[in-house]
C-alpha cells in the first residue's frame, strides 16, 4: 500500500510540474505589447500626374488601431504616428494598409502583412507602386 501511495504521489508531483511549466511557457509566448513606429514610404504614385495624399491604417491581429495623419502631396512620406497595441497573441498578423486620400472613395495603394515575432524588427514591404518601411517591437523588455 505504501509503495502505491508513493508512486501515486510521484505521478501527481510530476503532473503538477509539467502543468506549471506549460503555464510558464504559455505566458512567455503569448500576449505582449506591440509598438509600430517609424513608418515611411518611397516612390508612392498618385493618380495620373498628381502626387498622392497618403495615409496608413494599422491592425494587429483583430485589433484595429486607427489611421495615421494624411500627408498632402507626398511621394516619400514619413508619418509621425506611433501605434501601440496591448496584449497581442504570439503569431498575430500585423497589417498596414496604405491609402491615397482622394475626393470620393479613397484609393487603396497596397497592403503589408507580417506575422509578428518577439524583439524589434525593421521591415520593408514592396507595393505595386512604391515601398513601405516600418519598425515594430513585440514583447516585454527584460
N, C-alpha and C positions, 0 to 999 in steps of 0.2 A: 504494500500500500504506500509506504514512504517513497519508494522508487517511482511509482506512478505520479505521486504529487510533485516530486522534484522535477520530473520530465514535463509535466503539465505547466509547472511554474516557469521552467526554462523556455518552453514554447511560447508562453504568454509574454515573457520578457522580450524574447526575440521579435515577436509580432509587434509589440509596442515600439521597440527600437526602429523597426522598419517603417512603421506608420509615422513616427516622429521625424525620421529622416526624409521621408517623402513630403511631409508637410513643410519642412525647411526648404527643400528643393523647389517645391511649388511656389513658395513665397519669393524665392530668389529669381525664378524665371518669369514671373508674372507681375503684372500691374506695377508700372512705374511711370514717372512723368516723361513727356516728350516735349522738346522745345525745338521749333523750326524758326530759323533766322537766316540773315544774310542771303535773302532771296534776290536774285538778279537775273537778267536775261541779255542776250546779244542777238543782233540781226533779226529782230521781230519785224514782220512785214504787215503793213496795213492794207486796206483795200485800194486797188488801183495805184495811184501815185501818192497817197496820203500816208503820213506816219500814224502808227496805232496809238490808242489811248489805253494801254494795258493795265490789267489788274489780275490778282491771283485769288482763287478760292482754295481753302485748305481743309482737309479732313484727315483724321487718324482713326482707323477702324470705322465705326459707325458714327463717330463724333465729328460734327461739322463745327469748325471754329469761327468761320466767317470769311470775309474777304479783305484784301489789302486796300490801300488807297489807290485811286486811279491816277496814273501819271500821264499827263497830256503830252501827246506828240513825242513819244519816246520809243526809239528802236532798240535802245540799250538801257533799259530801266534798272534802277536799284531801289527796291522797296524798303522803306524804313521799318516796316511792321515786323513784329515777332509774334509767333503763335505758340501758346502753351496749353498742353493737354495734361490732365491728371489721371493717374490710374489706368494706363493703357496696357492691354494684354500683350504679352510676348507674341511675336509673329503677326501683329496687326499690320495693315497696309496703310502707308502714308500716301495721300493723294494730293497733288497740286494741279489745279486746272488754270490755264492761262486764258484770259478773255480780253477782247477788244471792246471798249465801251463805245458803241455807235448808236445813232438815233434809231429808234425802233428796237429790234431784237439785237442784243449784244452778240458778237461773233466769237465762237469758240476757236481758240488758236491751237490748243493741244492739251494733253494730259500727261502728267508724270506720276508713276506709281512705283513704290518700292516697299518691300517687306522690311520693317524696322528690325534692327539688331542692337544689342547693348553697345554703349560707347558714343563717341562723337564722330560723325561722318559728313564729308562734303561730297555732294552728288552732282552729276552732270546728266541732263536729260535733253535729248535731241527731239525737237518738234519738226513738223514738215517744213516750217519756215522760221527758223531760229533755234536758239539753245537756252535752256534754263539751268541755273546753278543755284544750289541752296545747301545749307548746313542744318543737320538735325542732331540732337543728342537724346539718348534714351537711357533711362535708369537713374538710380540714385548715386550721387558721388560718394565715394567712401574715403 
